[in-house]
Amino acid sequence: MENNYKEVEILLVEDNPTDVELTLRGLKKYHLVNNIFVVNDGVEALDYIYARAKFSERDIDDFPKVIFLDLKLPKIDGLEVLRIIKSDEKTKTIPVVILTSSNEEKDIVESYKLGVNSYIVKPVDFDKFLKSVGELGLYWLLLNKTPA
Amino acid sequence: MTTYRVKLFRGIIIQFCCLLSVLFGFSSITAWLLDIPILASFLPAKVPMAMSTAVLFIIYGVLTFIQYKNISQYKFSKKLISINLFGILLALVLFILSINGIHPEIEHLGLNFSHSEYEKTIGHISPLTALCFLFIGFSFFTIQISKGKKFGTLTFILSVLIVLVSAMLILAYLFGIPILYQGEFVPPALSTSIALLFLGIALLLECLEIWIYNEITDVSNIKITFNLVIVLIIIIVGIVSAGYLYYKNYEKQYRTEMENQLRTIADMKAGQLVQWRNERLEGAASLFDNESFTGYVNDFLKNPFNINAKRQIQIWLKKFQTVYHYNSVILSDTLLIKRIIVPETEEQNKSFISKENLEALKSGKILFQDFYKNQSLQKIFLKLLIPIFSDKNSKIVIGIIELRIDPETYLYPLISQWPSPSRTSETLIVRREDSKVVFLNDLKYRKNAPLALKIPLYKKQIPAVQAVLGYRGIVNGIDYRSVKVIAYVREVPASPWFIVARMDLSEVYEPLQDKLWSTIFLVLGFILFSVASIGLIWRKQQMQSDAKFRLLFDNMEEGVALHKLEFDINNIPNDYRIIEVNKSFEQHTGIKNETAGGKLGTVIYQMNPPPFFNEYVNVALTSMPFSVEVYFEPLKRYFHIEAVSQGKGYFATIFSDITVRKKAERDILMMNTELEQRVIDRTIQLENVNKELESFAYSVAHDLRSPLRAIDGFSKIIYDEYFSKLDDEGKRLLNVIINNTKKMDNLITDLLALSKVTRSDFNISNVNMRILTDSIYNELATNEIKDKFTLIIHTIPDANCDTILIRQLWNNLISNAIKYTMPKQDCRIEIGYEKNKTGGYYYIKDNGVGFNPEYKHKLFGVFQRLHTANEFEGTGVGLAIVKRIIQRHGGEVWAEGNLNEGATFYFTIPGIEL
């Protein structure tokens, strides 16, 4: 799975292992689990996207179909990652969905300014959470068409 | 204020005086134009003001008037200066001509009074008047070119001189006018003197205006000044009257004496003349009655060759001629042929005796033939005619004796003889011939006067005329020379003669003139003395008040400097001069009065323009005070400077040291700044704390929720995936976990909402409360609720508020109302607005479960609940949020209610527009 970057459809950037597990469960429930790659901080996320460091063998042109991005991340936070992705011509077409516990208005506003495609506040209620994650995965992977 | 009044008063007097002198000038010109001398002389028989004098009065009256108007600015146009120069030139020319006795006809400008020929100097300017005008013109000139101060003294002296001269002239007129009796000197007219006095007063006051105008004078004792002026006027009137009475009394005595002298002389002469005539007549009668002489005459005339008779007659006649000083004695026969002439001279041999005389002689009368002119001898004689009868009883005239008297030998010397030494006095003998008076004797001032000088009788002012008209007594008149004289006239009894003993008035008054001048000078001296005394008293009064101010000036804590503006040649201020500074000024600035007094601002302050020049000029010229606070670097002190006007062109500056106050102010300012800085610091600290709180809230939102989600998620995973393995108790416990997770999530959400109220942006806009409440109700209420509830929204005004926060507020209030009314039947919610004194309030009223008013104070507290969680769900944050929102809008919120009687929540939002 690690080396099969070509099939990665969802890049999940999340440091909290329980949230990773719960997210994966949600996606699994919608049969989206095979195509997920998880990184735990902002640096790793950028390394993955730009095929640097430990992801250097990855084909740089093979971008994930959607990035699920948490805001509160170690090293480089989610908004910074979003800014870098959205300010790069090559990567700015990748749909980015912020998946966060923060419903701070300034975070939301800032994210949309940077060009986020969706902003989802993670519900505490597990059922709702499952539903949100699953439906988002479906939408961005199956329904949304991005330019090739 | 009072200074102003005095100034105004002075101004009125100046203008009044100017106008009067102009008026006098015009009046005189009118007099000349219309030939009404009284308009130019004011009193009948006084000298009128000359035309040239009138013109000068108009020029200088107008000039003084205009100058007064401009005096404060020291602005004199070139036009004024050139008019003055013209006036000076005119006065100078007139003065030179007049003093040399030249009176050009052009002075009349073609006009002439119908005045008598004796007043030859009438209509010509007096040299004294011309001199006064020269003074006036010169003083004007000095004022005009010097702008006041420097030549002020000269102007003052000149104007005082003019006032004195005119006052003297007026006094002279008042006391009688002996200076007018001299023929050659042209006296200033009375009207001229009065007008000159007015002009002089105006000029003098203008000098004072320049002089005193700007001095610090306290005129609070204006009443004293006024009283002193009244006293002065009374004293002057008293002195003048006393002088007048004294002089008039003296004059009267003197005149009486002179009149007596004249009368005595006239009476004496008349007596002598009568005696002389009688002697002649008696002599003639003795000849007439002498029978032996008559016999010789008869013999001689019957026989012309009777040598003895002829010799006897010649002896007789010779005797007669020598005894009585006859010019000649002639014996004529009845054919009027001269037969014997003693002394023997060759002359016409026929006598001229009129027919009437001949008839009179035939009746036996001795005739006295008055002065007549002997044409053949071209001499004036008198003669006695004596008829000689042939027989004492027959009354037949056979011859006539003619006794010819030459008046030169005895009569004229007798008449002209004057008993006391006198320059001008003489005695005249006149007789009447028809409507003329004929002068008979030799005159002092007219040659060949006897019988030649005849004056018509209508000239009544001539004493000789008065005499022949039968008046007897003193006559004040004009003699044949057109000179004023005083005369005693009377008839000479038993003769056709009248005698006039006359003397020139000027001579009469000569000794009196000295007395008059000494009286006038004495009076003027007394007046000056009283003016000076009153002035001194006034000055002392002033000094007393001045002394008060001097004391204040010297001892006041504020530094005071008195200044005067300096002007350039264009009358534009270019500097100011320090007049005086007080001790405090010296202490404050270190500039000594000795060094600064009289110096220019540019010199003392080493600045050009000097400090605050424009501001001070403004103060000095407009009287608008000016004040400023300055820091004086060399002294390292702060000063408050106030500049006040002291009259046009003058100002005073008042310095007070405000360093202490300034320091205090600066300290306060520093403290304020420090305080502000502290506030800023604290605010930054608080902001930091707030930020920390924000990040804390963020953490709460983010970090606390993740574990909560984990708890909930994994509990649910257990529930889903291990359901069959759990017993009922296990399932219940798992449900407890899930429920509590949910509660905690609610708590966190509400807490975040609460903190958001204070942290969020605050944007005021107009909000339609009616639409807002309606939409919120519709969002919150399910169909079930809508069926059960009645919502009444009254007409409520719009509010200026933050839309998001107000939405949250109504949301909380309406949801509360729904929540706590649900258990009731017939639910009602009412939303409205009430006006009160201070504005108005919104309210929302329900008929729900209400609350216990005892716990009213707890309603709006965080986590405070009046109901259990079992009764009503809730976190106890909703009303706390409501309160915070209202607080943030600056309003108030409160509630009323009772258990089971519903609750009403009220709130106000400031700035509601109804």
Interface residues (C-beta under 8 A of the other chain):
Chain A: N16 T18 D19 L22 R25 L71 K72 T100 S101 S102 N103 E104 E105 K122 P123 V124 D125 F126 D127 F129
Chain B: Y698 A701 H702 D703 R705 S706 P707 L708 R709 A710 D712 G713 F714 S715 K716 I717 T741 K742 D745 L752 K756 S760
